Structures are given as structure tokens and as C-alpha cells.
């Protein structure tokens, strides 16, 4: 079966309300566990921050607090992608109209 056929069949299945409801039902416990994992992660980072702060180690305390913010989605890392400018030539070898 080629990839177009597989994609078409997958779309047909996902358009079926009963199937999408079952998928949602099956995902729910996994999503709940993932959320609890995030909560535990944040609690652990808070505990580490508090321990570092109590020892007067403010650098690690700040680092732990920043990590909590990142895990919570408070910080968004921007990535700038750049590419060299490349002229695209018409594959026929003819010049393009319109000044290009």
C-alpha cells in the first residue's frame, strides 16, 4: 500500500466519530499521568530551589526557578533560522519575465 493510500485510509478512520472518541478515551489516562509528571517535576524543582536558597546558594536557586518557569511554559525559546539567498533559475534555462 503506498503512502497516499495509507494517508487516505487513516483520514477515513479519523473521520469516524466512534474511532476518534475511542482514541480520546484511550489517551486520557496517559495525558493525566503526563500532567502529574509535570506537577511532580515542578515540585521537585521548587524543593531544590528552596534547599539552594536556604544554603545561601542563590545562583543554583535562580537556575532552579528558571527551570520551573521553562517547564511551565512561561519562557518561549526563539530560534531564528536563516538561509543563504539563492537565485532560482528556470529549469528550462530561459530567463523569467518580470525582471527576475
LINVENBEL-V466466 format. One line per field, one symbol per residue. ss: DSSP state (H for helix, E for strand, C for the rest). A space follows every 10 residues. Layout:
ss = ???
This chain:
ss = CCHHHHHHHH HHHHCCHHHH HHHHHHHHHH HHHHHHHHHH HHHHHHHHHH HHHHCCCHHH HHHHHHHHHH HHCCCCCCCC CCCCCCCCCC CCCCCCCCCC
